Amino acid sequence: MSSEFDTSLPSIRLLQRYVKEKTTITLRLNDGSTLSGKLLWIDPIFLCLLDASEKNILVRRDSIALIMPQ
């Protein structure tokens, strides 16, 4: 996994927009479970969701199968 973001990639730009707009998203993980919350930040390894109970959840980006905005 790269240590730098390639902001020319549409996926990175979209995730950055979700952070800026405080978009609520649902993640489907590789194991089939789901998580929902507002995307707070992304880095090359993790992203951080703020769930409905105001808890920060760190999710490894390589464990995500699908990202859906709500």
Contact map, one row per residue, 1 for C-alpha under 8 A:
1110000000000000000000000000000000000000000110000000000000000000000000
1111100000000000000000000000000000000000000100000000000000000000000000
1111100000000000000000000000000000000000000110000000000000000000000000
0111110000000000000000000000000000000000000100000000000000000000000000
0111111000010000000000000000000000000000001100000000000000000000000000
0001111110010000000000000000000000000000000000000000000000000000000000
0000111111011000000000000000000000000000000000000000000000000000000000
0000011111011000000000000000000000000000000000000000000000000000000000
0000011111111000000000000000000000000000000000000000000000000000000000
0000001111111100000000000000000000000000000000000000000000000000000000
0000000011111110000000000000000000000000000000000000000000000000000000
0000111111111111000000000000000000000000000000000000000000000000000000
0000001111111111100000000000000000000000000000000000000000000000000000
0000000001111111110000000000000000000000000000000000000000000000000000
0000000000111111111000000000000000000000010000000000000000000000000000
0000000000011111111100000000000000000000110000000000000000000000000000
0000000000001111111110000000000000000000000000000000000000000000000000
0000000000000111111111110000000000000010000000000000000000000000000000
0000000000000011111111100000000000000111110000000000000000000000000000
0000000000000001111111100000000000000000000000000000000000000000000000
0000000000000000111111100000000000000000000000000000000000000000000000
0000000000000000011111110000000000000111000000000000000000000000000000
0000000000000000011111111000000000000110000000000000000000000000000011
0000000000000000010001111100000000011110000000000000000000000000000011
0000000000000000000000111110000000011110000000000000000000000000001111
0000000000000000000000011111000001111000000000000000000000000000001111
0000000000000000000000001111100001110000000000000000000000000001111100
0000000000000000000000000111110111100000000000000000000000000001111000
0000000000000000000000000011111111100000000000000000000000000011110000
0000000000000000000000000001111110000000000000000000000000000011100000
0000000000000000000000000000111110000000000000000000000000000000000000
0000000000000000000000000001111111000000000000000000000000000000000000
0000000000000000000000000001111111100000000000000000000000000000000000
0000000000000000000000000111100111110000000000000000000000000000000000
0000000000000000000000000111100011111000000000000000000000000000000000
0000000000000000000000011110000001111100000000001011000000000000000000
0000000000000000000000011100000000111110000000001111000000000000000000
0000000000000000001001111000000000011111000000001110000000000000000000
0000000000000000011001111000000000001111110000111100000000000000000000
0000000000000000001001000000000000000111110000111100000000000000000000
0000000000000001001000000000000000000011111000111000000000000000000000
0000000000000011001000000000000000000011111111110000000000000000000000
0000100000000000000000000000000000000000111111100000000000000000000000
1111100000000000000000000000000000000000011111000000000000001000000000
1010000000000000000000000000000000000000011111100000000000011100000000
0000000000000000000000000000000000000000011111110000000001111000000000
0000000000000000000000000000000000000011111011111000000001111000000000
0000000000000000000000000000000000000011110001111100000111100000000000
0000000000000000000000000000000000011111100000111110000111100000000000
0000000000000000000000000000000000001111000000011111111110000000000000
0000000000000000000000000000000000011100000000001111111110000000000000
0000000000000000000000000000000000011000000000000111111000000000000000
0000000000000000000000000000000000000000000000000111111000000000000000
0000000000000000000000000000000000000000000000000111111100000000000000
0000000000000000000000000000000000000000000000000111111110000000000000
0000000000000000000000000000000000000000000000011110011111000000000000
0000000000000000000000000000000000000000000000011110001111100000000000
0000000000000000000000000000000000000000000001111000000111110000000000
0000000000000000000000000000000000000000000001111000000011111011000000
0000000000000000000000000000000000000000000011100000000001111111000000
0000000000000000000000000000000000000000000111100000000000111111000000
0000000000000000000000000000000000000000000010000000000000011111000000
0000000000000000000000000000110000000000000000000000000000111111100000
0000000000000000000000000011110000000000000000000000000000111111111000
0000000000000000000000000011110000000000000000000000000000000011111000
0000000000000000000000000011100000000000000000000000000000000001111100
0000000000000000000000001111000000000000000000000000000000000001111110
0000000000000000000000001110000000000000000000000000000000000000011111
0000000000000000000000111100000000000000000000000000000000000000001111
0000000000000000000000111100000000000000000000000000000000000000000111
